[in-house]
């Protein structure tokens, strides 16, 4: 359905904040405030109507592809289930953080090709895009990455460098076994592979320069991942990365914001009360104006919950907290047609129960894409009043 009236809700408007009003949708875009074209009516009285969530970094789909180490499922099945999760959680635009690593298995070149092929072939409702997590040492796959960027199959590039950390963790048999298991390899063979890859450190800077140039030529937003120092952030900004993703220290995040960059943190950090790695608190950084974007990271249900937790803490109101998962990530990605509710914008919307923060309905480009049982009785096919 392309025409729809959301009647009686409290709508988060771009300019006026939360207002009680009807909202009319036509041909996939927000048509007007108040009564509009004839069509189905969704009674949203007592509920919130908020901009659809824009997730710049989500890799929870990996658990659908490989729910246990060495246990793989078809990529098309995994992505169908992933889309259902996204829509049930109010996520209308999702950048899948697909890691293109030198590791075999889940993050391999084979897996990369499979995910892109499935996304290209599918008839998807959620706007699912590719966030290329480029592993700096994966020089063997550089030409493939460059070709996929040039072909328009990549929508955001992030610079990742997990190789030194993997080498360190291989000293611990328990930690090393996790990586070997994910790659589907024996421990000794994985160690040999990792050390061989690490020996090419001298070639990494040129590879980073080449892929950054390709991203600039394609007009892609770029991010740097797990920045450990201000100097590292400065180097990636010089390559064109204006998103600082999961900085490891607060001073790095503060320097990025001061330079006009976006700083992205994870919603699970907010929901759990802190980083599982012991790094900076996303909630505190958001309240201090140092974190400007929140992502699902590895857990889709955390996004809506995080915004309501922040609003409940009393420093940020709901409009400012929701902006962290809607308008701010849209701006960071250069998406000018979504992220806010105003006439002419794409009708990506989520209807939320204000008492729980639970998404009850998700609307993508004007179409109801998810409707919880609690909201299904509110939908009427009778024509709206003109």
MARLUM-935823 format. One record per residue: residue number from 0; residue in three letters; x, y, z of N, C-alpha, C in turn. Coordinates in steps of 0.02 Angstrom, whole numbers, m for minus. Example, Ala and Ser with C-alpha at 12.3 -4.5 7.8 and 13.67 -1.06 7.14 Angstrom:
<vopas>
{0 'ALA' {660 m284 390} {615 m225 390} {660 m165 390}}
{1 'SER' {642 m112 354} {684 m53 357} {645 2 394}}
</vopas>
This chain:
<vopas>
{0 'UNK' {42 m59 0} {0 0 0} {44 62 0}}
{1 'UNK' {29 108 m42} {70 167 m50} {39 229 m18}}
{2 'UNK' {m29 230 m11} {m63 284 24} {m82 259 93}}
{3 'UNK' {m72 300 144} {m84 278 212} {m94 340 255}}
{4 'UNK' {m140 334 303} {m149 387 352} {m134 359 421}}
{5 'UNK' {m88 392 456} {m73 375 526} {m111 426 568}}
{6 'UNK' {m161 402 603} {m209 447 635} {m201 449 711}}
{7 'UNK' {m198 511 737} {m203 522 808} {m140 512 848}}
{8 'UNK' {m82 506 817} {m21 493 854} {16 556 873}}
{9 'UNK' {68 547 912} {115 601 929} {175 593 884}}
{10 'UNK' {184 641 839} {233 634 784} {294 677 800}}
{11 'UNK' {354 648 789} {416 686 798} {431 723 733}}
{12 'UNK' {415 788 731} {424 829 672} {494 859 670}}
{13 'UNK' {519 871 610} {587 895 602} {597 963 635}}
{14 'UNK' {549 1007 630} {557 1075 655} {523 1087 722}}
{15 'UNK' {467 1053 734} {426 1070 792} {428 1018 848}}
{16 'UNK' {468 967 842} {472 917 894} {410 874 897}}
{17 'UNK' {394 849 956} {338 803 963} {272 842 962}}
{18 'UNK' {229 824 914} {164 858 906} {110 806 894}}
{19 'UNK' {51 817 922} {m6 774 909} {m36 794 841}}
{20 'UNK' {m35 749 793} {m61 764 727} {m70 700 687}}
{21 'UNK' {m113 703 637} {m116 649 588} {m59 658 539}}
{22 'UNK' {m41 604 505} {13 606 457} {m8 567 395}}
{23 'UNK' {m8 601 338} {m31 569 276} {29 552 232}}
{24 'UNK' {27 491 204} {80 466 160} {50 452 92}}
{25 'UNK' {86 472 40} {64 457 m29} {124 441 m72}}
{26 'UNK' {117 388 m112} {170 368 m159} {238 363 m127}}
{27 'UNK' {239 337 m66} {303 323 m33} {336 380 3}}
{28 'UNK' {306 440 0} {335 497 34} {284 527 83}}
{29 'UNK' {309 568 129} {265 603 175} {230 659 137}}
{30 'UNK' {164 655 134} {125 701 94} {109 765 132}}
{31 'UNK' {82 757 193} {63 816 231} {48 796 303}}
{32 'UNK' {45 847 346} {20 838 413} {m55 848 411}}
{33 'UNK' {m92 809 449} {m164 812 447} {m192 762 397}}
{34 'UNK' {m257 765 387} {m290 718 342} {m268 727 271}}
{35 'UNK' {m261 672 236} {m236 675 168} {m273 631 121}}
{36 'UNK' {m238 595 77} {m270 555 25} {m309 497 55}}
{37 'UNK' {m358 473 17} {m395 414 38} {m349 353 40}}
{38 'UNK' {m363 307 85} {m322 247 89} {m330 216 157}}
{39 'UNK' {m293 164 171} {m296 131 236} {m278 179 293}}
{40 'UNK' {m306 167 351} {m293 208 409} {m262 164 464}}
{41 'UNK' {m208 188 492} {m178 155 550} {m189 201 610}}
{42 'UNK' {m229 177 657} {m243 215 718} {m182 211 764}}
{43 'UNK' {m148 268 772} {m88 269 814} {m99 314 875}}
{44 'UNK' {m162 322 895} {m176 362 955} {m142 331 1016}}
{45 'UNK' {m111 374 1055} {m75 351 1114} {m5 325 1099}}
{46 'UNK' {15 326 1035} {80 301 1015} {123 356 985}}
{47 'UNK' {187 342 979} {234 389 948} {246 369 875}}
{48 'UNK' {251 419 831} {270 408 762} {338 442 752}}
{49 'UNK' {389 402 741} {457 427 740} {490 411 672}}
{50 'UNK' {543 448 654} {578 431 592} {606 360 595}}
{51 'UNK' {605 326 538} {635 260 535} {708 262 555}}
{52 'UNK' {731 208 585} {800 204 610} {848 192 552}}
{53 'UNK' {903 229 552} {957 221 503} {1018 192 540}}
{54 'UNK' {1035 131 523} {1089 95 557} {1151 94 512}}
{55 'UNK' {1203 131 532} {1263 135 491} {1310 77 498}}
{56 'UNK' {1303 38 551} {1349 m18 562} {1313 m73 600}}
{57 'UNK' {1295 m126 565} {1265 m183 597} {1294 m247 569}}
{58 'UNK' {1321 m289 612} {1348 m353 587} {1317 m413 622}}
{59 'UNK' {1257 m403 651} {1223 m460 682} {1201 m512 631}}
{60 'UNK' {1199 m493 567} {1182 m542 515} {1231 m600 513}}
{61 'UNK' {1292 m589 538} {1341 m643 539} {1317 m703 580}}
{62 'UNK' {1276 m689 631} {1252 m744 673} {1199 m785 636}}
{63 'UNK' {1168 m755 586} {1121 m794 545} {1159 m837 494}}
{64 'UNK' {1216 m811 472} {1257 m849 425} {1295 m905 460}}
{65 'UNK' {1318 m892 521} {1358 m941 557} {1339 m938 631}}
{66 'UNK' {1283 m969 650} {1261 m965 720} {1308 m997 770}}
{67 'UNK' {1348 m1045 747} {1400 m1075 788} {1463 m1081 746}}
{68 'UNK' {1522 m1079 777} {1583 m1086 738} {1582 m1149 695}}
{69 'UNK' {1593 m1139 631} {1595 m1195 584} {1528 m1220 561}}
{70 'UNK' {1473 m1188 585} {1406 m1208 565} {1377 m1153 521}}
{71 'UNK' {1376 m1166 456} {1356 m1114 408} {1287 m1129 378}}
{72 'UNK' {1250 m1075 362} {1185 m1080 330} {1186 m1040 265}}
{73 'UNK' {1141 m1056 218} {1140 m1020 154} {1131 m945 165}}
{74 'UNK' {1167 m907 126} {1167 m835 135} {1099 m804 122}}
{75 'UNK' {1062 m830 73} {996 m801 60} {949 m811 119}}
{76 'UNK' {952 m870 150} {911 m883 208} {930 m837 266}}
{77 'UNK' {995 m829 275} {1020 m787 329} {998 m714 320}}
{78 'UNK' {1001 m689 259} {983 m619 248} {908 m608 251}}
{79 'UNK' {868 m658 234} {796 m651 242} {778 m645 316}}
{80 'UNK' {809 m687 356} {795 m683 428} {821 m617 456}}
{81 'UNK' {878 m594 432} {905 m530 454} {858 m473 438}}
{82 'UNK' {830 m473 377} {784 m419 360} {723 m419 406}}
{83 'UNK' {698 m478 422} {640 m482 468} {658 m451 535}}
{84 'UNK' {717 m464 560} {739 m435 624} {744 m360 619}}
{85 'UNK' {773 m336 565} {781 m264 555} {713 m229 558}}
{86 'UNK' {666 m253 519} {600 m221 514} {563 m226 581}}
{87 'UNK' {569 m281 616} {536 m288 681} {563 m240 732}}
{88 'UNK' {623 m215 721} {656 m169 767} {656 m97 743}}
{89 'UNK' {616 m82 691} {609 m13 669} {665 13 626}}
{90 'UNK' {708 m32 602} {765 m11 562} {744 m12 488}}
{91 'UNK' {742 46 457} {718 52 388} {775 59 338}}
{92 'UNK' {833 80 361} {893 83 319} {950 49 357}}
{93 'UNK' {979 m3 328} {1030 m41 363} {1093 m46 321}}
{94 'UNK' {1148 m25 349} {1214 m34 318} {1245 m96 350}}
{95 'UNK' {1246 m150 312} {1274 m213 338} {1350 m207 340}}
{96 'UNK' {1377 m215 400} {1450 m212 408} {1481 m278 386}}
{97 'UNK' {1496 m283 321} {1523 m345 293} {1599 m341 294}}
{98 'UNK' {1630 m382 334} {1703 m380 340} {1735 m420 283}}
{99 'UNK' {1779 m387 246} {1818 m420 194} {1889 m429 220}}
{100 'UNK' {1900 m489 247} {1962 m503 281} {2002 m557 244}}
{101 'UNK' {2064 m565 266} {2106 m619 242} {2088 m685 275}}
{102 'UNK' {2046 m683 327} {2026 m744 362} {1979 m786 318}}
{103 'UNK' {1989 m850 315} {1941 m894 281} {1875 m895 320}}
{104 'UNK' {1823 m922 289} {1760 m932 324} {1715 m872 323}}
{105 'UNK' {1689 m854 381} {1635 m805 388} {1653 m737 358}}
{106 'UNK' {1716 m716 362} {1735 m650 339} {1782 m652 278}}
{107 'UNK' {1775 m705 240} {1819 m716 183} {1794 m682 120}}
{108 'UNK' {1834 m685 69} {1815 m659 3} {1755 m697 m23}}
{109 'UNK' {1752 m762 m11} {1694 m802 m33} {1630 m778 0}}
{110 'UNK' {1633 m766 66} {1574 m741 102} {1555 m672 78}}
{111 'UNK' {1604 m630 65} {1591 m562 39} {1552 m566 m26}}
{112 'UNK' {1575 m607 m72} {1541 m613 m136} {1470 m640 m127}}
{113 'UNK' {1462 m687 m81} {1396 m717 m71} {1346 m666 m44}}
{114 'UNK' {1368 m625 3} {1323 m574 31} {1304 m523 m22}}
{115 'UNK' {1352 m498 m60} {1337 m448 m111} {1291 m477 m164}}
{116 'UNK' {1303 m539 m184} {1261 m569 m236} {1189 m577 m211}}
{117 'UNK' {1180 m597 m149} {1113 m605 m122} {1078 m538 m116}}
{118 'UNK' {1113 m487 m93} {1083 m421 m88} {1064 m394 m157}}
{119 'UNK' {1106 m406 m207} {1091 m383 m275} {1030 m418 m303}}
{120 'UNK' {1022 m482 m288} {970 m522 m319} {903 m518 m284}}
{121 'UNK' {903 m498 m221} {842 m501 m181} {794 m443 m193}}
{122 'UNK' {731 m456 m180} {679 m404 m182} {666 m384 m110}}
{123 'UNK' {705 m335 m86} {706 m319 m15} {658 m261 1}}
{124 'UNK' {630 m263 60} {588 m208 84} {630 m157 122}}
{125 'UNK' {668 m180 171} {715 m136 206} {768 m113 156}}
{126 'UNK' {788 m51 161} {841 m25 117} {908 m50 145}}
{127 'UNK' {931 m106 119} {991 m138 145} {1050 m121 101}}
{128 'UNK' {1102 m94 132} {1161 m70 97} {1224 m104 123}}
{129 'UNK' {1279 m93 89} {1341 m127 107} {1390 m78 137}}
{130 'UNK' {1409 m92 198} {1462 m57 234} {1524 m102 230}}
{131 'UNK' {1570 m86 186} {1630 m126 177} {1679 m112 233}}
{132 'UNK' {1687 m163 275} {1738 m160 328} {1803 m189 299}}
{133 'UNK' {1844 m144 274} {1905 m164 238} {1961 m179 288}}
{134 'UNK' {1981 m242 290} {2038 m261 332} {2102 m241 297}}
{135 'UNK' {2141 m199 330} {2198 m166 299} {2249 m214 269}}
{136 'UNK' {2257 m273 300} {2308 m320 277} {2283 m367 223}}
{137 'UNK' {2221 m360 202} {2193 m407 154} {2210 m386 82}}
{138 'UNK' {2273 m382 68} {2296 m355 4} {2278 m400 m55}}
{139 'UNK' {2269 m465 m42} {2251 m511 m96} {2182 m496 m125}}
{140 'UNK' {2139 m465 m85} {2070 m451 m108} {2062 m378 m129}}
{141 'UNK' {2116 m340 m132} {2110 m268 m146} {2078 m255 m214}}
{142 'UNK' {2097 m291 m265} {2069 m277 m332} {1994 m292 m333}}
{143 'UNK' {1973 m344 m298} {1902 m358 m294} {1865 m301 m261}}
{144 'UNK' {1891 m276 m205} {1859 m221 m170} {1855 m159 m214}}
{145 'UNK' {1909 m144 m249} {1909 m86 m293} {1857 m93 m348}}
{146 'UNK' {1851 m152 m376} {1802 m164 m430} {1731 m157 m403}}
{147 'UNK' {1717 m183 m343} {1650 m179 m315} {1632 m107 m297}}
{148 'UNK' {1680 m69 m275} {1667 2 m262} {1650 38 m327}}
{149 'UNK' {1689 26 m378} {1677 58 m443} {1610 38 m473}}
{150 'UNK' {1588 m23 m458} {1524 m48 m486} {1464 m24 m446}}
{151 'UNK' {1474 14 m392} {1418 39 m353} {1389 m11 m304}}
{152 'UNK' {1426 m64 m288} {1401 m115 m243} {1418 m101 m170}}
{153 'UNK' {1455 m49 m158} {1475 m29 m90} {1446 40 m76}}
{154 'UNK' {1421 50 m15} {1388 113 1} {1422 152 58}}
{155 'UNK' {1467 119 93} {1507 152 145} {1570 111 154}}
{156 'UNK' {1626 145 160} {1691 111 170} {1717 127 240}}
{157 'UNK' {1736 74 276} {1768 84 341} {1836 50 341}}
{158 'UNK' {1884 85 368} {1952 59 374} {1959 20 439}}
{159 'UNK' {1972 m44 433} {1981 m88 491} {2052 m115 492}}
{160 'UNK' {2079 m126 551} {2144 m158 556} {2145 m201 619}}
{161 'UNK' {2118 m261 612} {2115 m307 668} {2175 m355 670}}
{162 'UNK' {2217 m353 619} {2271 m402 615} {2319 m400 674}}
{163 'UNK' {2345 m342 694} {2390 m342 753} {2357 m370 815}}
{164 'UNK' {2292 m355 825} {2257 m381 884} {2250 m457 879}}
{165 'UNK' {2236 m482 820} {2230 m555 811} {2296 m589 827}}
{166 'UNK' {2351 m560 802} {2417 m589 816} {2429 m592 891}}
{167 'UNK' {2412 m539 927} {2421 m539 1000} {2378 m593 1033}}
{168 'UNK' {2315 m599 1011} {2269 m646 1044} {2288 m718 1029}}
{169 'UNK' {2325 m730 975} {2345 m798 959} {2393 m827 1011}}
{170 'UNK' {2421 m783 1053} {2465 m807 1107} {2425 m843 1161}}
{171 'UNK' {2361 m828 1164} {2316 m859 1213} {2278 m915 1177}}
{172 'UNK' {2287 m978 1196} {2254 m1033 1160} {2178 m1027 1158}}
{173 'UNK' {2148 m1001 1211} {2075 m994 1213} {2051 m941 1164}}
{174 'UNK' {2083 m882 1167} {2064 m828 1122} {2080 m847 1049}}
{175 'UNK' {2138 m877 1039} {2157 m896 971} {2110 m947 941}}
{176 'UNK' {2083 m992 982} {2037 m1043 957} {1973 m1012 930}}
{177 'UNK' {1953 m954 957} {1893 m921 932} {1903 m900 859}}
{178 'UNK' {1960 m873 844} {1974 m850 775} {1982 m910 728}}
{179 'UNK' {2018 m960 751} {2028 m1019 710} {1961 m1054 696}}
{180 'UNK' {1917 m1056 747} {1852 m1087 738} {1809 m1049 689}}
{181 'UNK' {1809 m982 694} {1771 m941 647} {1794 m951 575}}
{182 'UNK' {1859 m961 568} {1888 m971 501} {1882 m1044 477}}
{183 'UNK' {1862 m1089 523} {1857 m1159 504} {1925 m1192 493}}
{184 'UNK' {1975 m1172 533} {2043 m1198 524} {2070 m1226 589}}
{185 'UNK' {2120 m1270 582} {2157 m1293 641} {2199 m1235 667}}
{186 'UNK' {2212 m1236 732} {2246 m1180 764} {2315 m1167 733}}
{187 'UNK' {2354 m1219 722} {2422 m1207 696} {2420 m1180 625}}
{188 'UNK' {2373 m1204 585} {2367 m1178 516} {2345 m1105 516}}
{189 'UNK' {2300 m1087 562} {2277 m1018 565} {2334 m973 588}}
{190 'UNK' {2373 m996 636} {2431 m957 659} {2479 m943 601}}
{191 'UNK' {2494 m994 562} {2540 m986 506} {2512 m935 456}}
{192 'UNK' {2447 m940 442} {2416 m893 395} {2420 m822 422}}
{193 'UNK' {2403 m812 485} {2402 m745 514} {2472 m713 513}}
{194 'UNK' {2522 m752 532} {2590 m724 532} {2614 m709 461}}
{195 'UNK' {2594 m749 413} {2612 m735 344} {2580 m670 319}}
{196 'UNK' {2518 m660 336} {2484 m598 318} {2517 m538 351}}
{197 'UNK' {2533 m544 415} {2563 m489 453} {2631 m469 424}}
{198 'UNK' {2664 m515 391} {2731 m499 363} {2728 m448 307}}
{199 'UNK' {2668 m433 281} {2661 m385 226} {2644 m315 251}}
{200 'UNK' {2661 m300 312} {2644 m236 342} {2667 m177 301}}
{201 'UNK' {2725 m184 268} {2752 m128 229} {2710 m108 169}}
{202 'UNK' {2667 m154 146} {2625 m140 88} {2556 m111 106}}
{203 'UNK' {2541 m110 171} {2474 m90 193} {2458 m16 178}}
{204 'UNK' {2502 32 192} {2485 102 179} {2466 116 107}}
{205 'UNK' {2501 85 59} {2483 96 m11} {2414 68 m26}}
{206 'UNK' {2397 11 3} {2331 m18 m7} {2277 28 21}}
{207 'UNK' {2289 56 80} {2241 103 109} {2232 164 65}}
{208 'UNK' {2286 189 38} {2281 247 m6} {2241 232 m69}}
{209 'UNK' {2251 173 m96} {2215 155 m158} {2140 147 m146}}
{210 'UNK' {2122 114 m92} {2050 104 m81} {2017 168 m59}}
{211 'UNK' {2053 212 m24} {2025 277 m6} {2013 319 m69}}
{212 'UNK' {2059 316 m115} {2051 354 m178} {1990 328 m216}}
{213 'UNK' {1980 263 m217} {1923 235 m252} {1857 257 m219}}
{214 'UNK' {1857 259 m152} {1797 280 m116} {1782 354 m129}}
{215 'UNK' {1834 395 m131} {1824 466 m145} {1796 475 m215}}
{216 'UNK' {1823 438 m262} {1799 443 m331} {1726 422 m337}}
{217 'UNK' {1705 375 m296} {1636 351 m298} {1589 392 m254}}
{218 'UNK' {1617 441 m218} {1576 482 m174} {1550 447 m112}}
{219 'UNK' {1587 397 m88} {1564 358 m30} {1582 393 36}}
{220 'UNK' {1537 389 85} {1558 409 152} {1608 358 177}}
{221 'UNK' {1655 382 219} {1707 338 245} {1712 345 320}}
{222 'UNK' {1731 289 351} {1739 287 424} {1805 254 441}}
{223 'UNK' {1833 272 498} {1889 234 526} {1864 199 588}}
{224 'UNK' {1889 140 600} {1862 95 651} {1911 84 708}}
{225 'UNK' {1887 91 770} {1928 79 829} {1991 123 830}}
{226 'UNK' {1982 187 817} {2040 232 819} {2070 233 890}}
{227 'UNK' {2134 220 894} {2167 215 960} {2201 279 981}}
{228 'UNK' {2208 326 935} {2243 388 951} {2218 444 907}}
{229 'UNK' {2230 506 929} {2212 564 889} {2251 564 824}}
{230 'UNK' {2314 542 827} {2355 541 767} {2326 493 714}}
{231 'UNK' {2303 435 737} {2273 387 691} {2210 416 660}}
{232 'UNK' {2169 450 700} {2107 482 674} {2125 535 622}}
{233 'UNK' {2178 574 635} {2199 626 588} {2221 595 522}}
{234 'UNK' {2254 538 525} {2276 505 463} {2217 483 421}}
{235 'UNK' {2167 455 452} {2109 432 414} {2066 490 389}}
{236 'UNK' {2062 543 429} {2026 602 405} {2060 629 342}}
{237 'UNK' {2126 627 340} {2163 651 281} {2147 609 220}}
{238 'UNK' {2128 546 230} {2109 503 174} {2035 513 154}}
{239 'UNK' {1998 550 195} {1928 565 178} {1878 535 226}}
{240 'UNK' {1900 502 279} {1854 471 327} {1830 523 377}}
{241 'UNK' {1766 541 373} {1738 591 418} {1692 561 471}}
{242 'UNK' {1693 494 476} {1657 459 530} {1709 423 572}}
{243 'UNK' {1710 439 636} {1754 406 684} {1712 353 719}}
{244 'UNK' {1725 290 703} {1682 235 724} {1713 197 782}}
{245 'UNK' {1679 197 839} {1700 161 899} {1771 182 922}}
{246 'UNK' {1782 246 933} {1849 267 958} {1864 233 1024}}
{247 'UNK' {1926 217 1035} {1946 178 1093} {1954 221 1156}}
{248 'UNK' {1958 288 1147} {1967 332 1205} {1927 396 1194}}
{249 'UNK' {1908 427 1250} {1865 486 1246} {1901 545 1213}}
{250 'UNK' {1966 552 1224} {2001 609 1194} {2002 603 1117}}
{251 'UNK' {2002 542 1091} {2000 533 1019} {1932 556 992}}
{252 'UNK' {1879 536 1027} {1812 556 1007} {1804 632 1010}}
{253 'UNK' {1828 662 1063} {1822 735 1072} {1859 772 1016}}
{254 'UNK' {1919 747 998} {1957 779 944} {1921 771 877}}
{255 'UNK' {1889 715 867} {1852 704 805} {1793 752 800}}
{256 'UNK' {1755 760 854} {1698 807 854} {1723 878 843}}
{257 'UNK' {1778 895 875} {1806 963 867} {1826 977 795}}
{258 'UNK' {1845 924 758} {1865 932 688} {1805 929 641}}
{259 'UNK' {1745 921 669} {1685 919 627} {1666 850 602}}
{260 'UNK' {1695 798 631} {1679 730 611} {1618 705 648}}
{261 'UNK' {1588 651 623} {1537 614 659} {1573 562 702}}
{262 'UNK' {1549 551 762} {1575 498 805} {1519 448 817}}
{263 'UNK' {1532 385 797} {1483 332 802} {1502 283 858}}
{264 'UNK' {1453 267 899} {1462 218 952} {1408 165 946}}
{265 'UNK' {1409 114 989} {1362 60 984} {1304 66 1034}}
{266 'UNK' {1244 52 1011} {1186 50 1055} {1192 m3 1110}}
{267 'UNK' {1222 m62 1097} {1230 m109 1152} {1269 m80 1211}}
{268 'UNK' {1316 m36 1197} {1354 m2 1249} {1307 37 1295}}
{269 'UNK' {1257 70 1266} {1209 108 1305} {1164 60 1345}}
{270 'UNK' {1136 10 1311} {1088 m35 1342} {1120 m75 1399}}
{271 'UNK' {1183 m96 1390} {1217 m137 1441} {1249 m95 1495}}
{272 'UNK' {1251 m29 1486} {1280 15 1536} {1355 26 1528}}
{273 'UNK' {1383 5 1471} {1454 16 1459} {1479 m29 1405}}
{274 'UNK' {1541 m17 1384} {1573 m57 1332} {1591 m125 1358}}
{275 'UNK' {1579 m178 1317} {1599 m245 1338} {1675 m253 1335}}
{276 'UNK' {1709 m204 1305} {1782 m205 1301} {1814 m159 1351}}
{277 'UNK' {1773 m123 1390} {1800 m78 1440} {1821 m11 1412}}
{278 'UNK' {1796 6 1352} {1813 70 1321} {1764 124 1344}}
{279 'UNK' {1760 179 1308} {1720 236 1329} {1646 219 1333}}
{280 'UNK' {1610 254 1378} {1538 246 1386} {1502 286 1332}}
{281 'UNK' {1463 251 1291} {1426 284 1238} {1374 333 1265}}
{282 'UNK' {1340 314 1319} {1289 357 1348} {1320 423 1372}}
{283 'UNK' {1375 418 1407} {1406 479 1433} {1432 523 1376}}
{284 'UNK' {1460 492 1325} {1485 531 1269} {1428 565 1231}}
{285 'UNK' {1371 529 1224} {1314 559 1191} {1288 618 1230}}
{286 'UNK' {1283 611 1295} {1259 666 1337} {1306 725 1338}}
{287 'UNK' {1370 713 1327} {1420 767 1325} {1427 798 1256}}
{288 'UNK' {1388 772 1207} {1393 798 1139} {1454 773 1101}}
{289 'UNK' {1485 719 1126} {1545 692 1094} {1528 634 1048}}
{290 'UNK' {1474 599 1061} {1449 546 1017} {1389 573 979}}
{291 'UNK' {1390 570 913} {1336 599 872} {1294 547 836}}
{292 'UNK' {1317 484 835} {1281 431 800} {1284 368 842}}
{293 'UNK' {1229 332 846} {1228 266 878} {1208 214 826}}
{294 'UNK' {1239 156 830} {1228 101 783} {1207 38 820}}
{295 'UNK' {1182 m11 782} {1164 m74 814} {1225 m114 834}}
{296 'UNK' {1281 m102 800} {1343 m139 811} {1330 m214 801}}
{297 'UNK' {1314 m251 852} {1305 m323 845} {1237 m347 870}}
{298 'UNK' {1189 m298 884} {1126 m318 914} {1071 m269 893}}
{299 'UNK' {1029 m290 845} {979 m245 818} {929 m218 868}}
{300 'UNK' {903 m258 916} {853 m231 962} {877 m175 1007}}
{301 'UNK' {943 m165 1010} {970 m114 1055} {956 m43 1032}}
{302 'UNK' {939 m33 968} {936 36 942} {880 76 973}}
{303 'UNK' {819 53 966} {763 89 995} {770 93 1071}}
{304 'UNK' {789 38 1102} {796 36 1175} {847 88 1199}}
{305 'UNK' {903 95 1163} {955 142 1183} {928 214 1183}}
{306 'UNK' {889 232 1132} {863 300 1129} {817 314 1189}}
{307 'UNK' {776 266 1207} {731 277 1264} {769 276 1330}}
{308 'UNK' {822 236 1335} {863 238 1395} {895 307 1403}}
{309 'UNK' {922 334 1349} {953 400 1353} {902 453 1372}}
{310 'UNK' {842 450 1343} {791 499 1360} {771 492 1434}}
{311 'UNK' {770 431 1459} {751 419 1528} {804 442 1578}}
{312 'UNK' {866 449 1556} {919 473 1601} {913 547 1616}}
{313 'UNK' {876 584 1573} {860 652 1589} {904 706 1560}}
{314 'UNK' {960 687 1529} {1004 738 1499} {980 755 1428}}
{315 'UNK' {965 705 1389} {939 714 1321} {864 702 1322}}
{316 'UNK' {826 744 1287} {755 728 1278} {748 677 1222}}
{317 'UNK' {687 652 1211} {679 599 1161} {697 623 1091}}
{318 'UNK' {677 683 1069} {697 704 1002} {773 703 992}}
{319 'UNK' {812 726 1041} {884 726 1034} {912 655 1037}}
{320 'UNK' {883 613 1079} {907 544 1083} {890 506 1019}}
{321 'UNK' {830 518 992} {811 483 931} {852 506 871}}
{322 'UNK' {874 568 871} {916 594 817} {980 554 810}}
{323 'UNK' {1004 525 864} {1065 485 862} {1057 423 819}}
{324 'UNK' {995 400 810} {984 339 770} {942 354 707}}
{325 'UNK' {930 417 691} {890 432 632} {921 488 591}}
{326 'UNK' {910 550 611} {934 606 568} {1010 611 567}}
{327 'UNK' {1043 600 623} {1116 606 623} {1151 553 579}}
{328 'UNK' {1134 489 586} {1166 441 540} {1147 453 467}}
{329 'UNK' {1086 477 454} {1068 493 385} {1115 547 357}}
{330 'UNK' {1128 598 397} {1174 651 375} {1244 625 366}}
{331 'UNK' {1266 583 412} {1334 555 408} {1343 515 344}}
{332 'UNK' {1290 481 322} {1293 440 261} {1277 480 198}}
{333 'UNK' {1259 544 206} {1243 584 148} {1174 569 120}}
{334 'UNK' {1129 542 160} {1061 526 138} {1016 586 153}}
{335 'UNK' {996 622 102} {958 683 112} {883 673 107}}
{336 'UNK' {860 612 93} {789 600 83} {755 566 141}}
{337 'UNK' {789 558 197} {761 520 254} {793 543 319}}
{338 'UNK' {768 515 374} {796 531 439} {755 580 479}}
{339 'UNK' {710 616 446} {665 662 480} {596 656 451}}
{340 'UNK' {547 680 489} {477 680 465} {458 750 444}}
{341 'UNK' {451 759 379} {429 822 350} {405 808 279}}
{342 'UNK' {359 848 254} {332 836 188} {387 831 135}}
{343 'UNK' {378 783 90} {426 772 36} {480 722 52}}
{344 'UNK' {489 705 116} {539 655 134} {512 585 124}}
{345 'UNK' {556 538 114} {538 468 108} {499 447 171}}
{346 'UNK' {445 412 162} {402 391 218} {429 328 251}}
{347 'UNK' {486 336 284} {515 284 326} {498 302 398}}
{348 'UNK' {456 263 430} {428 280 494} {426 220 540}}
{349 'UNK' {426 233 605} {417 179 653} {368 203 706}}
{350 'UNK' {319 162 721} {268 176 772} {289 140 835}}
{351 'UNK' {295 178 890} {324 151 951} {277 161 1010}}
{352 'UNK' {274 111 1053} {238 116 1116} {281 157 1164}}
{353 'UNK' {258 216 1185} {300 259 1227} {313 230 1296}}
{354 'UNK' {271 184 1319} {281 156 1385} {337 104 1388}}
{355 'UNK' {352 74 1331} {402 21 1329} {459 35 1281}}
{356 'UNK' {449 82 1234} {499 93 1182} {498 40 1128}}
{357 'UNK' {448 m3 1129} {445 m58 1081} {415 m36 1015}}
{358 'UNK' {448 m50 959} {418 m36 893} {358 m82 880}}
{359 'UNK' {302 m51 862} {242 m90 847} {228 m94 772}}
{360 'UNK' {251 m45 735} {241 m47 662} {300 m12 629}}
{361 'UNK' {321 m39 573} {376 m9 534} {351 2 463}}
{362 'UNK' {361 62 439} {338 82 373} {399 102 332}}
{363 'UNK' {408 71 275} {466 84 232} {440 110 164}}
{364 'UNK' {462 170 147} {440 201 84} {364 198 76}}
{365 'UNK' {330 211 131} {257 215 130} {221 149 137}}
{366 'UNK' {256 94 141} {224 28 146} {233 m1 215}}
{367 'UNK' {180 m29 242} {186 m62 307} {227 m126 298}}
{368 'UNK' {286 m126 328} {333 m181 320} {333 m228 379}}
{369 'UNK' {311 m202 437} {305 m244 497} {248 m217 538}}
{370 'UNK' {207 m263 563} {150 m244 605} {145 m295 661}}
{371 'UNK' {160 m274 721} {155 m319 778} {83 m336 792}}
{372 'UNK' {73 m393 825} {5 m414 839} {m33 m362 879}}
{373 'UNK' {2 m327 924} {m30 m276 965} {m56 m217 924}}
{374 'UNK' {m29 m208 864} {m50 m152 822} {m95 m172 765}}
{375 'UNK' {m101 m236 751} {m137 m258 691} {m210 m238 693}}
{376 'UNK' {m241 m238 752} {m312 m220 758} {m324 m147 745}}
{377 'UNK' {m270 m107 744} {m277 m35 733} {m279 m17 659}}
{378 'UNK' {m267 m63 615} {m266 m49 543} {m335 m58 514}}
{379 'UNK' {m359 m8 478} {m424 m10 446} {m415 3 372}}
{380 'UNK' {m449 m37 330} {m444 m27 258} {m496 23 234}}
{381 'UNK' {m537 49 279} {m586 100 259} {m549 162 236}}
{382 'UNK' {m578 198 189} {m546 259 165} {m540 311 220}}
{383 'UNK' {m485 346 217} {m476 402 264} {m524 458 246}}
{384 'UNK' {m541 498 296} {m584 555 283} {m544 610 249}}
{385 'UNK' {m570 635 193} {m533 685 155} {m529 751 193}}
</vopas>
